[in-house]
Amino acid sequence: MRRVEIMAAQAVQQDILDAFALFEVPAHYTIIPTAHGWGNTTPKLGDAVWPEENFLLIMYCEDHVVQLIERALDLVKKKYDHEGIGFFVL
């Protein structure tokens, strides 16, 4: 069993979920809709200076599902190569 965490701009959230459906990633996750942070791209702080915000998706799954998630995220990253999409597996 693995814990998967994905952090990305709210603007790409639906694209990620659509890619999950395309690769048949089970819809067993929790989304924290608003997360602020400063990573390798523009800050997402939800304020007047940096108004964008991130979301956080957490999922517990088996190893074979992690591979499907990686393929789905690769597809989204090709479309949004300027957006940082954090992907962590514990």
Number of C-alpha atoms within 10 A of each C-alpha: 10 13 14 19 18 20 21 21 20 17 13 18 20 10 18 21 16 15 20 20 13 11 16 13 19 13 10 9 13 12 14 12 12 15 17 19 15 11 11 10 10 13 17 22 17 15 10 7 9 13 11 19 19 24 19 19 16 17 18 17 16 12 12 9 18 19 13 18 21 14 15 22 21 16 14 21 17 10 12 13 10 10 17 15 22 14 14 11 13 8
